[in-house]
């Protein structure tokens, strides 16, 4: 008896563990600081959005 070829897709790879992610982030931060980079502290409630500038909407069709 022959078996049918599998039509199921392989499972997606699992996300890395949180510890691996945080270790990688710590290594990247250390490399950034060692290369002369500087981390700025931003006060709570401050946003990077510029509310004074008009928004630019993209028009996808003809009017």
C-alpha angles and dihedrals in degrees: 000000000000124000123231117244113258115260094186118110120237116258117262114259114266120253114255117265116268090244091057091048094049091046090052090048092050090051091051092049091049091050090049093051093044090054090058098268120149130213116219121211113225121202119246115269095024115129132199093219119110106221094179095067119083116248118248114220122198115233111212099180140041116264 
